[in-house]
């Protein structure tokens, strides 16, 4: 028996000894997402009603809220949870075992959420199911690209049990990329990788520059989480590595919310575990088909700290005309703080900017910063002797306006955040605002 099969067998055996609770969640997810006979809208009505009843009975935040329908409840943000942490906690779970999930705070201050153990089991089952869609079975060897610190690094035993290969991406120099390249070629047991889009973009350009092709790798899938891969980057990965390229939309406080299929920009929402709304940018009305809106999530399984109508701060386009929970999303564009503004004050998403920058394919890194109404800074690494200031300024003005004041900075490297995420766009300016938006989604 291979080590992967042994790990898989051991996991499910232990789960069976404990009552098969994760297995039941896994089968439930599989049934709801694959069996067309399941009435998911009816399931959601029952689950939401139960969740609201619990929240009103056991939490101070929802105790005095009138109405029993989802639309009767307020939209809540990360700031609401931070400022009213105790009010969101369920008294029913006081002194009971809970699982603590914390964000890195890479786009603001750290954020902690408590989960009851049934929610934790649901999250594990979600991971197993969605990994299988990426051809990664439980126990398979995989690489996790991120910044590894004393806080998040796994013990040797933990890495062994998970079959995890941690790769630190704090410094993506050519030397680091060469080490990663050799690892992916040498270790033929590596089935999948998980990382940020910016990491993959650096890596695949390096692989292509060195003449690599799919016959040199044994990888079945590369999964981008927290950041969405540009379609051109996906096509380049397919050309060089020859594996599935999957985008996953997830967060620490909830779990896996949506995922694409291979070489797609359409996200299938995890309606088995979440009720997802897409609301207009300037109101709490439902977004129309094809309209950019705010992703609002109701976690159907976290009763320890109910997250009902939680505005994630992320944006997407509603792909289909639907009632009830959104089934499909397109072009998830990251946090609202990653958008910027043209010189007339119109909001522009970071996604539009990344598409235009692909023509500068010799760049190692770039970072676009808006400092004021019409002042922008572009930091570029690897551009000396290849591109001129005028090349970049012309492209930027196509996006933000001809009257823009643009500063081009040629640098050696651009540091990543503490989490390992790399922010391609940073907006330090908000038009006609008292700072509320920046603060709300920090």
C-alpha positions as CSV (number, residue, x, y, z in Angstrom):
1,X,0.0,0.0,0.0
2,X,1.4,3.4,-1.0
3,X,1.9,6.1,1.7
4,X,-0.9,8.2,0.2
5,X,-3.4,5.3,0.4
6,X,-2.2,4.5,3.9
7,X,-2.8,8.1,5.0
8,X,-6.2,8.0,3.4
9,X,-7.1,4.7,5.0
10,X,-5.9,5.9,8.4
11,X,-7.9,9.1,8.2
12,X,-11.2,7.4,7.4
13,X,-10.6,4.6,9.8
14,X,-10.1,7.1,12.7
15,X,-13.2,9.0,11.5
16,X,-15.2,5.8,11.5
17,X,-14.1,5.0,15.1
18,X,-15.3,8.5,16.1
19,X,-18.7,7.9,14.5
20,X,-18.1,8.7,10.8
21,X,-19.1,12.4,11.2
22,X,-16.7,13.8,8.6
23,X,-17.7,11.0,6.2
24,X,-21.4,12.0,6.6
25,X,-20.6,15.6,5.9
26,X,-18.6,14.6,2.8
27,X,-21.4,12.5,1.4
28,X,-23.9,15.3,2.1
29,X,-21.7,17.8,0.2
30,X,-21.3,15.4,-2.7
31,X,-25.0,14.7,-2.8
32,X,-26.0,18.4,-2.7
33,X,-23.5,19.5,-5.4
34,X,-23.8,16.5,-7.7
35,X,-27.3,15.1,-7.3
36,X,-29.9,17.1,-9.3
37,X,-32.7,15.7,-7.2
38,X,-31.7,17.7,-4.1
39,X,-33.9,20.8,-3.7
40,X,-31.1,23.1,-2.5
41,X,-33.5,26.1,-2.1
42,X,-35.7,24.2,0.2
43,X,-32.6,22.9,2.2
44,X,-31.4,26.5,2.5
45,X,-34.8,27.7,3.9
46,X,-34.7,25.1,6.6
47,X,-31.0,25.7,7.4
48,X,-31.3,29.5,7.5
49,X,-34.4,29.3,9.7
50,X,-32.6,27.1,12.2
51,X,-29.5,29.3,12.2
52,X,-31.5,32.5,12.8
53,X,-33.5,30.9,15.6
54,X,-30.3,29.9,17.3
55,X,-28.7,33.3,16.8
56,X,-31.7,35.2,18.2
57,X,-31.9,32.8,21.2
58,X,-28.2,32.6,22.1
59,X,-26.4,35.7,20.9
60,X,-26.7,39.3,22.2
61,X,-26.2,40.8,18.7
62,X,-29.2,39.1,17.2
63,X,-31.4,38.9,20.3
64,X,-33.5,42.0,19.7
65,X,-33.7,41.9,15.9
66,X,-37.2,41.7,14.5
67,X,-38.2,39.4,11.7
68,X,-37.3,35.8,10.9
69,X,-36.3,36.0,7.3
70,X,-32.8,36.4,6.0
71,X,-33.5,39.8,4.4
72,X,-34.7,41.1,7.8
73,X,-31.2,40.7,9.2
74,X,-28.5,43.4,8.8
75,X,-25.4,43.1,6.6
76,X,-22.4,42.6,8.9
77,X,-18.7,43.2,8.2
78,X,-15.4,42.2,9.6
79,X,-15.3,45.4,11.6
80,X,-18.7,44.6,13.2
81,X,-17.2,41.3,14.4
82,X,-14.1,43.0,15.7
83,X,-16.0,45.7,17.6
84,X,-18.7,43.4,19.0
85,X,-16.8,40.2,19.3
86,X,-18.5,39.0,22.5
87,X,-22.0,39.9,21.2
88,X,-21.6,37.5,18.3
89,X,-20.6,34.5,20.4
90,X,-23.3,31.9,21.1
91,X,-23.9,31.4,24.8
92,X,-24.9,27.8,24.0
93,X,-21.3,27.0,23.2
94,X,-19.7,28.6,26.3
95,X,-17.3,26.2,27.9
96,X,-17.6,23.8,25.0
97,X,-14.8,22.7,22.7
98,X,-14.3,25.3,19.9
99,X,-12.0,25.6,16.9
100,X,-10.2,29.0,16.6
101,X,-9.6,30.4,13.1
102,X,-7.6,33.6,12.6
103,X,-6.7,35.6,9.5
104,X,-3.1,36.9,9.1
105,X,-4.2,40.5,9.1
106,X,-2.3,41.1,5.9
107,X,-4.9,43.6,4.6
108,X,-5.6,45.0,8.1
109,X,-5.6,43.8,11.7
110,X,-5.9,40.1,12.5
111,X,-9.4,38.7,12.7
112,X,-10.5,35.7,14.8
113,X,-13.6,33.6,14.5
114,X,-14.6,30.6,16.7
115,X,-16.3,27.6,15.2
116,X,-18.2,24.8,16.8
117,X,-16.8,21.3,16.1
118,X,-19.6,20.3,13.7
119,X,-18.6,23.4,11.6
120,X,-14.9,22.3,11.8
121,X,-15.9,18.8,10.5
122,X,-17.9,20.4,7.7
123,X,-14.8,22.5,6.7
124,X,-12.6,19.4,6.6
125,X,-15.2,17.6,4.4
126,X,-15.4,20.6,2.1
127,X,-11.6,20.6,1.7
128,X,-11.6,16.8,0.9
129,X,-14.4,17.2,-1.7
130,X,-13.0,20.2,-3.5
131,X,-9.5,18.8,-3.5
132,X,-10.9,15.8,-5.3
133,X,-12.2,18.0,-8.0
134,X,-8.6,19.1,-8.5
135,X,-7.4,15.4,-8.8
136,X,-5.9,15.6,-5.3
137,X,-7.1,12.8,-3.1
138,X,-6.9,12.7,0.7
139,X,-3.3,11.8,1.6
140,X,-1.7,12.8,-1.7
141,X,1.5,14.8,-1.6
142,X,1.2,18.5,-2.2
143,X,3.2,21.7,-2.1
144,X,1.9,24.7,-0.2
145,X,3.4,28.0,-1.3
146,X,3.2,30.7,1.4
147,X,5.3,32.6,3.9
148,X,6.0,30.2,6.7
149,X,6.6,31.5,10.2
150,X,6.8,30.2,13.7
151,X,3.1,30.9,14.0
152,X,1.9,28.9,11.0
153,X,4.6,26.3,10.3
154,X,3.7,22.7,10.9
155,X,5.8,20.2,12.9
156,X,7.6,17.4,11.1
157,X,4.9,15.0,12.3
158,X,2.2,17.4,11.1
159,X,3.8,17.7,7.6
160,X,4.2,13.9,7.5
161,X,0.6,13.2,8.3
162,X,-0.7,15.8,5.8
163,X,2.0,14.8,3.2
164,X,2.6,18.5,3.0
165,X,5.7,20.1,1.4
166,X,5.9,23.7,2.7
167,X,7.7,26.2,0.4
168,X,8.4,29.7,1.7
169,X,7.8,32.5,-0.8
170,X,9.0,35.5,1.2
171,X,11.8,35.9,-1.4
172,X,11.1,34.9,-5.0
173,X,14.5,35.5,-6.3
174,X,15.9,33.5,-9.2
175,X,17.7,31.3,-6.7
176,X,14.4,30.5,-4.9
177,X,12.6,29.9,-8.1
178,X,15.3,27.5,-9.2
179,X,14.9,25.5,-6.0
180,X,11.2,25.3,-6.5
181,X,11.7,24.3,-10.1
182,X,14.0,21.4,-9.1
183,X,11.6,20.3,-6.3
184,X,8.7,20.1,-8.7
185,X,10.7,18.1,-11.2
186,X,12.5,15.8,-8.7
187,X,9.7,14.8,-6.4
188,X,7.4,12.8,-8.7
189,X,5.0,12.1,-5.8
190,X,3.9,15.7,-5.7
191,X,0.3,15.7,-7.1
192,X,-0.9,19.2,-6.5
193,X,0.2,22.7,-5.4
194,X,-1.7,25.4,-3.5
195,X,-0.6,29.1,-3.6
196,X,-1.2,32.6,-4.6
197,X,-1.7,33.8,-8.2
198,X,1.2,36.1,-7.9
199,X,3.5,33.2,-6.9
200,X,2.4,31.1,-9.9
201,X,2.9,34.1,-12.3
202,X,6.5,34.5,-11.2
203,X,7.1,30.7,-11.2
204,X,5.6,29.9,-14.6
205,X,7.5,32.8,-16.3
206,X,10.7,31.4,-14.8
207,X,9.9,27.9,-16.0
208,X,9.1,29.0,-19.5
209,X,12.3,31.1,-19.7
210,X,14.2,27.9,-18.9
211,X,12.5,25.9,-21.6
212,X,10.4,23.6,-19.4
213,X,7.5,21.6,-20.7
214,X,4.8,19.2,-19.3
215,X,6.8,16.1,-19.8
216,X,9.2,17.3,-17.0
217,X,6.5,17.4,-14.3
218,X,4.0,15.0,-12.7
219,X,1.7,17.6,-11.3
220,X,-2.1,17.1,-11.8
221,X,-3.3,20.5,-10.6
222,X,-2.2,23.9,-9.4
223,X,-4.7,25.6,-7.2
224,X,-4.8,29.4,-6.7
225,X,-6.3,30.6,-3.5
226,X,-7.0,34.1,-2.2
227,X,-6.0,35.6,-5.5
228,X,-7.5,34.9,-9.0
229,X,-5.2,33.9,-11.8
230,X,-5.5,35.9,-15.0
231,X,-6.6,33.7,-18.0
232,X,-3.3,34.4,-19.8
233,X,-1.4,33.1,-16.8
234,X,-3.6,30.0,-16.7
235,X,-2.9,29.3,-20.4
236,X,0.8,29.7,-19.8
237,X,0.7,27.2,-16.9
238,X,-1.2,24.8,-19.1
239,X,1.5,25.2,-21.8
240,X,4.5,24.8,-19.5
241,X,3.3,22.4,-16.8
242,X,0.4,20.7,-18.5
243,X,-1.9,20.4,-15.4
244,X,-5.3,21.6,-14.3
245,X,-5.4,25.2,-13.3
246,X,-8.0,25.9,-10.6
247,X,-9.1,29.1,-8.9
248,X,-10.5,28.7,-5.4
249,X,-12.3,31.4,-3.5
250,X,-12.0,30.8,0.2
251,X,-11.2,32.6,3.5
252,X,-10.0,31.6,6.9
253,X,-13.2,32.7,8.7
254,X,-15.5,30.6,6.6
255,X,-13.8,28.0,4.3
256,X,-14.1,27.1,0.7
257,X,-16.9,29.3,-0.8
258,X,-16.5,28.7,-4.5
259,X,-14.2,27.0,-7.0
260,X,-13.6,27.0,-10.8
261,X,-13.1,24.0,-13.1
262,X,-9.9,23.7,-15.2
263,X,-9.0,26.8,-17.3
264,X,-12.3,28.6,-16.3
265,X,-13.2,31.9,-14.8
266,X,-16.6,30.7,-13.7
267,X,-16.9,29.8,-10.0
268,X,-19.3,27.2,-8.8
269,X,-20.5,28.3,-5.4
270,X,-20.4,25.8,-2.5
271,X,-24.2,25.9,-2.0
272,X,-23.9,22.8,0.2
273,X,-22.3,24.8,3.0
274,X,-23.1,28.4,2.3
275,X,-25.9,30.8,1.2
276,X,-24.3,33.4,-1.0
277,X,-25.8,36.7,-2.0
278,X,-24.4,39.2,-4.5
279,X,-25.5,42.7,-3.6
280,X,-25.1,46.1,-5.4
281,X,-22.0,48.2,-4.6
282,X,-24.0,51.1,-3.4
283,X,-27.0,49.4,-1.8
284,X,-28.2,46.2,-0.2
285,X,-30.3,45.3,-3.3
286,X,-29.6,42.2,-5.2
287,X,-27.1,42.6,-8.1
288,X,-28.4,42.0,-11.6
289,X,-27.0,39.3,-13.9
290,X,-23.6,40.5,-15.3
291,X,-23.3,43.3,-12.7
292,X,-20.4,43.7,-10.3
293,X,-21.5,43.2,-6.7
294,X,-20.4,42.5,-3.1
295,X,-20.1,38.9,-2.0
296,X,-22.2,38.4,1.1
297,X,-22.0,35.0,2.8
298,X,-24.2,33.2,5.3
299,X,-22.3,30.3,6.9
300,X,-24.9,27.5,7.4
301,X,-22.8,25.5,9.9
302,X,-21.1,27.9,12.3
303,X,-23.4,28.1,15.3
304,X,-20.6,29.1,17.8
305,X,-20.3,32.5,16.2
306,X,-23.1,32.9,13.6
307,X,-21.9,34.6,10.4
308,X,-25.2,35.7,8.8
309,X,-25.1,38.0,5.8
310,X,-21.4,38.5,6.2
311,X,-19.9,41.0,3.7
312,X,-16.6,39.5,2.9
313,X,-15.3,42.7,1.3
314,X,-14.8,40.9,-2.0
315,X,-16.4,41.6,-5.3
316,X,-17.6,39.4,-8.2
317,X,-19.9,39.4,-11.2
318,X,-23.2,37.6,-11.0
319,X,-23.0,35.0,-13.8
320,X,-26.5,33.7,-14.0
321,X,-30.0,35.0,-13.4
322,X,-31.2,33.3,-10.2
323,X,-33.3,33.6,-7.1
324,X,-32.2,32.4,-3.7
325,X,-28.6,31.6,-3.2
326,X,-26.2,32.5,-6.1
327,X,-25.0,29.4,-7.9
328,X,-22.2,30.8,-10.1
329,X,-19.9,33.8,-9.9
330,X,-17.5,35.3,-12.4
331,X,-14.4,37.4,-12.1
332,X,-14.0,37.4,-8.3
333,X,-11.8,40.5,-8.0
334,X,-10.5,40.6,-4.5
335,X,-11.0,43.0,-1.7
336,X,-12.7,46.3,-2.3
337,X,-9.6,48.0,-0.9
338,X,-7.7,46.6,-4.0
339,X,-9.7,48.7,-6.4
340,X,-8.6,52.2,-7.4
341,X,-10.0,55.3,-9.1
342,X,-9.4,57.0,-12.4
343,X,-8.8,60.8,-12.5
344,X,-12.6,61.4,-12.7
345,X,-13.3,59.4,-9.6
346,X,-14.7,56.3,-11.3
347,X,-13.9,53.0,-9.5
348,X,-11.6,50.6,-11.5
349,X,-10.9,47.0,-10.4
350,X,-7.5,45.6,-10.1
351,X,-8.5,42.9,-12.6
352,X,-8.7,45.5,-15.4
353,X,-5.2,46.7,-14.6
354,X,-3.7,43.2,-14.5
355,X,-5.0,42.5,-18.0
356,X,-3.3,45.5,-19.5
357,X,0.0,44.8,-17.7
358,X,0.4,41.4,-19.3
359,X,2.0,42.9,-22.4
360,X,5.0,43.7,-20.1
361,X,5.8,40.0,-19.9
362,X,9.5,40.5,-19.1
363,X,8.7,42.1,-15.7
364,X,9.4,40.2,-12.6
365,X,7.0,42.2,-10.4
366,X,5.0,45.3,-10.5
367,X,2.9,47.3,-7.9
368,X,0.5,50.0,-8.7
369,X,-0.3,52.6,-6.0
370,X,-2.8,55.5,-6.0
371,X,-1.6,58.2,-3.6
372,X,-4.1,61.0,-4.4
373,X,-6.8,62.0,-6.8
374,X,-4.6,62.1,-9.9
375,X,-1.2,60.9,-8.5
376,X,-0.1,57.3,-9.1
377,X,3.1,55.4,-8.6
378,X,4.1,52.3,-10.4
379,X,7.0,50.2,-9.0
380,X,8.6,47.8,-11.5
381,X,11.2,45.1,-11.0
382,X,13.2,43.6,-13.9
383,X,12.3,46.4,-16.3
384,X,15.7,48.2,-16.6
385,X,16.9,48.2,-20.2
386,X,13.7,46.5,-21.4
387,X,10.9,49.0,-20.9
388,X,10.9,52.8,-20.6
389,X,9.0,55.1,-18.3
390,X,7.0,56.3,-21.3
391,X,5.9,52.7,-22.1
392,X,4.4,52.4,-18.6
393,X,2.9,55.9,-18.5
394,X,1.1,55.3,-21.8
395,X,-0.5,52.1,-20.5
396,X,-1.5,53.7,-17.2
397,X,-3.1,56.7,-18.8
398,X,-5.3,54.3,-20.9
399,X,-6.8,53.2,-17.6
400,X,-6.9,56.2,-15.4
401,X,-6.9,59.2,-17.8
402,X,-4.6,61.4,-19.8
403,X,-4.4,64.0,-17.0
404,X,-2.8,61.6,-14.5
405,X,0.4,62.4,-12.7
406,X,2.5,59.3,-12.8
407,X,5.7,58.3,-11.0
408,X,7.6,55.3,-12.3
409,X,10.1,53.6,-9.9
410,X,12.6,51.0,-11.1
411,X,13.4,48.7,-8.1
412,X,15.2,45.5,-7.5
413,X,12.4,43.7,-5.6
414,X,9.0,44.5,-4.2
415,X,8.3,42.8,-0.8
416,X,5.3,40.6,-0.2
417,X,3.0,41.0,2.8
418,X,3.6,39.0,6.0
419,X,1.1,36.4,4.8
420,X,2.9,35.9,1.5
421,X,0.2,37.7,-0.5
422,X,1.5,40.2,-3.0
423,X,-0.6,43.3,-3.5
424,X,-0.4,44.4,-7.1
425,X,-2.6,47.4,-6.4
426,X,-2.7,49.7,-3.3
427,X,-5.2,52.5,-3.0
428,X,-4.5,55.2,-0.5
429,X,-7.1,57.6,-1.8
430,X,-10.9,57.5,-1.6
431,X,-12.9,60.3,-3.4
432,X,-15.6,62.2,-1.5
433,X,-15.3,60.0,1.5
434,X,-14.6,60.4,5.2
435,X,-12.5,57.3,5.2
436,X,-15.4,54.9,6.1
437,X,-14.9,52.6,3.2
438,X,-11.2,52.2,3.8
439,X,-11.8,51.5,7.5
440,X,-14.7,49.2,7.0
441,X,-12.8,46.8,4.8
442,X,-9.4,47.0,6.4
